[in-house]
Amino acid sequence: MANSSDFYQHLKHELAGIEEAGLFKQERVLGSPQGAHIHTLGADGQRREVINLCANNYLGLSSHPQVLAAAHAALDSHGYGLSSVRFICGTQDVHKTLEARLSAFLGTEDTILYAAAFDANGGLFEPLLSEQDAIISDELNHASIIDGIRLCKAQRWRYRHNDMADLERCLQEAASAGVRHTLVFTDGVFSMDGTIAQLDVMRRLCDQYGALLGVDECHATGFVGASGRGTAQHRGVFGNVDIITGTLGKALGGASGGFTSGRKEVIALLRQRSRPYLFSNTLAPVIAGASIAVLDLLEASTALRDTLADNTRYFRSALLDAGFELPPGEHPIIPVMVGDAVLAQRMAARLLELGVYVVGFFFPVVPRGKARIRVQISAVHSRADLEFAAAAFAQAGRELGILSEGAAA
Ligand SMILES: *Cc1c(COP(=O)(O)O)cnc(C)c1O
């Protein structure tokens, strides 16, 4: 019989395997708040300031003075924590206010808060759909959507990434199978490429087949669309998506927390049956209070998302001018294609030496041979930051042979 020392031996072996495959994820320790510039802490405790191009801090709100002030105020007025789930004694006025404000921002009837968007997706499908129903999803959807669907008994179809003809095949098959309700669910923006889902086409197809449409807006809420209302606004279907999930942990301040938004019947049933909501502690009031201030900022002005769009255009064209290969796009996620996994890691390491913090992504996170450096632009990057970073990319690209020696500086 296996004993516990065999078990720990087994784990050691698994860890060694991850390391040998070159897939071991090291966590870099920061000694500063999140921002355009951060301090990395070396093993010797030494601080180094670098430009950060790998945070989801799209609007720079992680350290925005008005957001910090609102967090301090909420801490003073509402305390540190609720020590309760929502339905026992974990609901304060700030939670109800935030839910109403998110609904207004997203053009929906009601919103339910979760501890994370991972929980919002994890607890979404099982309460709403059962064996007689169908879920149709994009093959590259986020892990939390995949896990949420696994917990649900509905029949499943998957279409090729962003392939609308293949989505229609799934809708036809589900209809032929005689399912009761069908939900099509997609990431609004796909995190490895910044691809923006074709919600306008998807809405039309869903209407044609009588299906519901749901979207995960984690990489969109606050900055995609003319006033930052998300992918639906960008694609001209604002107010016409059935279910929206999103995070407070990216553009909307970056602390943590998630939500699901939609028709009042959907949200009401989730409050009764969604397990991560029923059996997990309420969102900290500090985050609820600060998130309300975030929505105040975004509703008062589009300045931050406009600066982000300018910064994104500038950095894309600087990298293209330098000779890098970028898939076309407009999202602040900019994949700089390198191809080879080892080269992507060496590129990221060299850029860090040059003062620019980026991360290389490679198989299995992206397809084999499509390794890349994923750049994420923020509204708080100055033009000087972006010029410096573009020059570092060009230098590292030439040194590593990704760019030819004669490429423009
Ligand atoms: C980041 C992300 C999540 C998880 O959000 P958390 O609030 O951090 O749990 C879910 N879906 C997508 C598409 C994401 O990018």
The ligand as a Gaussian input file, in Angstrom:
#p B3LYP/6-31G(d) Opt

LIG

0 1
 C       -8.693000      37.258000     -15.450000
 C       -9.826000      36.532000     -16.035000
 C      -10.740000      35.832000     -15.219000
 C      -10.534000      35.702000     -13.737000
 O      -10.743000      36.925000     -13.081000
 P      -10.504000      37.019000     -11.515000
 O      -11.427000      38.100000     -11.052000
 O       -9.068000      37.329000     -11.324000
 O      -10.872000      35.694000     -10.922000
 C      -11.830000      35.243000     -15.819000
 N      -12.027000      35.312000     -17.154000
 C      -11.159000      35.954000     -17.970000
 C      -11.414000      36.011000     -19.444000
 C      -10.030000      36.576000     -17.430000
 O       -9.169000      37.188000     -18.237000

